[in-house]
Amino acid sequence: MKLIRSGRESDELQSSHHALFNDSANRRLLNSIRRAFPKMYSAYVLDWIPEQGEDIFTVLVDDNTVATFELSRLNCELAEAQNVRMTKDYQRALQKHKMIKLLIALELAAENAE
């Protein structure tokens, strides 16, 4: 299914992808992803939940895996990948808005693979 990539979701995904790979403020998240997935060629932040003591990121890695990373605000350690799932398993319980965002991210990741 080919989606027309216009609108907020596409802009957010492209912006997060660019910031993840080019902004030094995101270096710890990127290094955490690379440590968990050494052969990773793309990553898109699907969700970010700022908590009191940590930031929780749900990340599409390449075009087949979704993982969660909890980055502590109290230390500078890399985060372990948690709740690692194949995209088909992740998408089963998604609401429409999050499903659209995932489908757009999958298209973008597939383009990065080419």
C-alpha positions as CSV (number, residue, x, y, z in Angstrom):
1,M,0.0,0.0,0.0
2,K,1.6,3.3,-1.1
3,L,0.8,6.2,1.2
4,I,0.9,9.9,0.2
5,R,3.5,11.2,2.5
6,S,2.2,14.7,3.4
7,G,1.3,16.1,6.7
8,R,2.4,16.1,10.2
9,E,3.4,12.4,10.6
10,S,5.7,12.4,7.6
11,D,7.3,15.7,8.7
12,E,7.8,14.5,12.3
13,L,9.3,11.2,11.1
14,Q,11.7,12.8,8.7
15,S,12.7,15.5,11.3
16,S,13.3,12.8,14.0
17,H,15.3,10.7,11.6
18,H,17.5,13.7,10.6
19,A,17.9,14.8,14.3
20,L,18.7,11.3,15.4
21,F,21.6,11.0,13.0
22,N,22.8,14.6,13.0
23,D,22.1,16.2,16.3
24,S,24.6,15.6,19.1
25,A,21.8,15.9,21.7
26,N,20.5,12.5,20.4
27,R,23.9,10.8,20.4
28,R,23.1,8.5,23.4
29,L,19.9,7.2,21.8
30,L,21.6,6.6,18.5
31,N,24.5,4.8,20.2
32,S,22.0,2.7,22.2
33,I,20.3,1.7,19.0
34,R,23.6,0.9,17.2
35,R,24.7,-1.2,20.2
36,A,21.5,-3.2,20.1
37,F,21.4,-3.4,16.3
38,P,24.9,-3.1,14.9
39,K,23.8,-3.5,11.2
40,M,21.1,-0.9,11.5
41,Y,20.8,1.4,8.4
42,S,17.9,3.6,9.5
43,A,15.8,4.4,12.6
44,Y,12.7,6.4,13.1
45,V,11.3,7.5,16.4
46,L,7.6,6.4,16.4
47,D,6.8,7.6,20.0
48,W,8.5,9.6,22.8
49,I,7.2,9.6,26.3
50,P,9.0,12.0,28.7
51,E,8.8,10.6,32.2
52,Q,10.1,12.1,35.4
53,G,13.3,10.1,35.5
54,E,13.7,8.9,32.0
55,D,12.7,9.4,28.4
56,I,11.0,6.4,26.7
57,F,11.5,6.1,22.9
58,T,9.7,3.6,20.6
59,V,11.9,3.2,17.5
60,L,11.4,1.6,14.2
61,V,14.8,0.0,13.3
62,D,15.3,-0.6,9.6
63,D,12.1,-1.8,8.2
64,N,11.4,-4.8,10.3
65,T,11.9,-4.2,14.0
66,V,10.4,-2.0,16.7
67,A,12.2,-1.6,20.0
68,T,11.8,0.5,23.1
69,F,14.7,2.4,24.7
70,E,14.4,4.0,28.2
71,L,17.1,6.7,28.6
72,S,17.7,7.7,32.2
73,R,18.0,11.4,33.0
74,L,20.1,10.5,36.0
75,N,23.1,9.0,34.2
76,C,24.6,9.0,30.8
77,E,24.6,5.2,30.2
78,L,23.4,3.7,27.0
79,A,20.0,2.0,27.2
80,E,19.2,-1.6,26.5
81,A,16.7,-2.4,23.8
82,Q,13.5,-3.6,25.4
83,N,10.3,-5.1,24.1
84,V,11.9,-5.9,20.7
85,R,9.2,-7.0,18.2
86,M,8.9,-7.6,14.5
87,T,6.8,-4.8,12.9
88,K,4.0,-7.2,12.1
89,D,3.6,-8.1,15.8
90,Y,3.9,-4.4,16.9
91,Q,1.2,-3.2,14.5
92,R,-1.5,-5.7,15.7
93,A,-2.7,-3.5,18.6
94,L,-2.1,-0.1,17.1
95,Q,-4.8,2.6,16.7
96,K,-5.4,4.2,13.3
97,H,-3.2,7.2,13.9
98,K,-0.2,5.2,15.1
99,M,-0.7,2.7,12.3
100,I,-0.5,5.4,9.7
101,K,2.7,6.8,11.3
102,L,4.2,3.3,11.3
103,L,3.3,2.7,7.6
104,I,4.9,6.0,6.6
105,A,8.0,5.2,8.6
106,L,8.2,1.8,6.9
107,E,8.1,3.4,3.5
108,L,10.8,5.9,4.5
109,A,12.9,3.0,5.9
110,A,12.5,1.0,2.7
111,E,13.8,4.0,0.8
112,N,16.8,4.2,3.0
113,A,17.6,0.6,2.3
114,E,17.8,1.2,-1.5
